[in-house]
Amino acid sequence: METIEQVEITTREERIVSWYEGLFPAVCGYIQKRGGDFELAKELFQEALVIYYEKYVLIGFLPQKAESAYIMGIVKKLWLRDHKTQRRMEQLGTIDITELKQPSPLIHKLLHLLEASGKRCMDLLQSFYYEGLNMKDLSRKFGYGSERSATVQKYKCLEKVRDEVNQKSLSYEDFLD
Amino acid sequence: MRTSLIEIERIDRWLFNKHLPEERLLMEAELQLDEQLRLRVSQQKAAQHLVWQYGRKKLKQEIKMVEKRLFDSVQHRSFQNQIKSIFNF
């Protein structure tokens, strides 16, 4: 099992670099042996990193197996998903690869609108909810004098996004397939 | 903090299960009775969904940017050669 020290790399970008340098050659070898090309290896690795990040890094879950084995497991499962070999899939049963659905046209449109009208707000909100920054780091990153100011701004930004949803007469159900 | 922001903070705690047990009972009762509150909760959930999608989009961009750098810069030549030898290009 990995220790906290082993995974304490300062930035997300540095983690991505270390995943590429440490794992991408093995992923390429796996894909190449099965007849896949470089483009497919890149595509599956990118998807695997997003899945790993959302399912394991963000919630602070340290896998029993080494991080590399987990990411490799996700890549294998994605490959098998695309090649419909269900029996082999079951052998990798414990690794969850709930697919990353493409955002609907409605979400695309709203994201575009929100980026155009309030990119700073969206950046602040995603830093907290998606990158998992604490309020101390968030206030430093966005230049607020205190954690309290950053907290108030976070809720103002959330209100702004919610108002946009309200103006379009939408609710959460409209985002579900 | 103004009233509307206090409510947003409260809904945020509710959506992320960070509320106190007594808050939960009160919120459940209010949600039963107040249709407008139900709507605001649903809209806030939708807003959170949009933020998540935005975060995912940024992460994908960051991954592609790192990838491009690893394959374009002279500094990572041995990594590039390693990959090239696998695919013979």
Boltz contact constraints between the chains, C-beta under 6 A:
constraints:
  - contact:
      token1: [A, 16]
      token2: [B, 63]
      max_distance: 6.0
  - contact:
      token1: [A, 16]
      token2: [B, 66]
      max_distance: 6.0
  - contact:
      token1: [A, 17]
      token2: [B, 66]
      max_distance: 6.0
  - contact:
      token1: [A, 20]
      token2: [B, 70]
      max_distance: 6.0
  - contact:
      token1: [A, 25]
      token2: [B, 82]
      max_distance: 6.0
  - contact:
      token1: [A, 28]
      token2: [B, 83]
      max_distance: 6.0
  - contact:
      token1: [A, 28]
      token2: [B, 86]
      max_distance: 6.0
  - contact:
      token1: [A, 29]
      token2: [B, 86]
      max_distance: 6.0
  - contact:
      token1: [A, 32]
      token2: [B, 86]
      max_distance: 6.0
  - contact:
      token1: [A, 32]
      token2: [B, 87]
      max_distance: 6.0
  - contact:
      token1: [A, 38]
      token2: [B, 87]
      max_distance: 6.0
  - contact:
      token1: [A, 46]
      token2: [B, 63]
      max_distance: 6.0
  - contact:
      token1: [A, 49]
      token2: [B, 63]
      max_distance: 6.0
  - contact:
      token1: [A, 50]
      token2: [B, 59]
      max_distance: 6.0
  - contact:
      token1: [A, 103]
      token2: [B, 53]
      max_distance: 6.0
  - contact:
      token1: [A, 107]
      token2: [B, 53]
      max_distance: 6.0
  - contact:
      token1: [A, 110]
      token2: [B, 50]
      max_distance: 6.0
  - contact:
      token1: [A, 111]
      token2: [B, 54]
      max_distance: 6.0
  - contact:
      token1: [A, 122]
      token2: [B, 54]
      max_distance: 6.0
  - contact:
      token1: [A, 125]
      token2: [B, 51]
      max_distance: 6.0
  - contact:
      token1: [A, 126]
      token2: [B, 51]
      max_distance: 6.0
  - contact:
      token1: [A, 126]
      token2: [B, 54]
      max_distance: 6.0
  - contact:
      token1: [A, 126]
      token2: [B, 55]
      max_distance: 6.0
  - contact:
      token1: [A, 129]
      token2: [B, 51]
      max_distance: 6.0
  - contact:
      token1: [A, 130]
      token2: [B, 55]
      max_distance: 6.0
  - contact:
      token1: [A, 152]
      token2: [B, 1]
      max_distance: 6.0
  - contact:
      token1: [A, 155]
      token2: [B, 5]
      max_distance: 6.0
  - contact:
      token1: [A, 155]
      token2: [B, 8]
      max_distance: 6.0
  - contact:
      token1: [A, 155]
      token2: [B, 9]
      max_distance: 6.0
  - contact:
      token1: [A, 158]
      token2: [B, 8]
      max_distance: 6.0
  - contact:
      token1: [A, 158]
      token2: [B, 47]
      max_distance: 6.0
  - contact:
      token1: [A, 159]
      token2: [B, 8]
      max_distance: 6.0
  - contact:
      token1: [A, 161]
      token2: [B, 47]
      max_distance: 6.0
  - contact:
      token1: [A, 161]
      token2: [B, 50]
      max_distance: 6.0
  - contact:
      token1: [A, 162]
      token2: [B, 43]
      max_distance: 6.0
  - contact:
      token1: [A, 162]
      token2: [B, 44]
      max_distance: 6.0
  - contact:
      token1: [A, 162]
      token2: [B, 47]
      max_distance: 6.0
  - contact:
      token1: [A, 165]
      token2: [B, 43]
      max_distance: 6.0
  - contact:
      token1: [A, 165]
      token2: [B, 46]
      max_distance: 6.0
  - contact:
      token1: [A, 165]
      token2: [B, 47]
      max_distance: 6.0
  - contact:
      token1: [A, 166]
      token2: [B, 43]
      max_distance: 6.0
  - contact:
      token1: [A, 170]
      token2: [B, 46]
      max_distance: 6.0
  - contact:
      token1: [A, 171]
      token2: [B, 42]
      max_distance: 6.0
  - contact:
      token1: [A, 171]
      token2: [B, 43]
      max_distance: 6.0
  - contact:
      token1: [A, 171]
      token2: [B, 46]
      max_distance: 6.0
  - contact:
      token1: [A, 172]
      token2: [B, 42]
      max_distance: 6.0
  - contact:
      token1: [A, 172]
      token2: [B, 45]
      max_distance: 6.0
  - contact:
      token1: [A, 172]
      token2: [B, 46]
      max_distance: 6.0
  - contact:
      token1: [A, 175]
      token2: [B, 46]
      max_distance: 6.0
  - contact:
      token1: [A, 175]
      token2: [B, 49]
      max_distance: 6.0
